[in-house]
């Protein structure tokens, strides 16, 4: 059964999540659910990486790079680097 979850996230992060989800052909809800599934998965690999990177198989390397660039720009604006 699906239930509604309310999260408090920075506005810029929401915009980036929506863009990332759209370019990946999924909803933000599905992206979030997949992220939580990867966090709670009993299969643990020896490789230390951020769980979002487990989604790489469903998106192109170009889309990952775009998301990384967007996030880097977000951090630069946030911290005025």
Secondary structure, 3 states (H helix, E strand, C coil): CCCCCCCCCCHHHHHHHHHHHHHCCCCHHHHHHHHHHHHHCCCCCCCCCCHHHHHHHHCCHHHHHHHHHHHHHHHHHHHCC
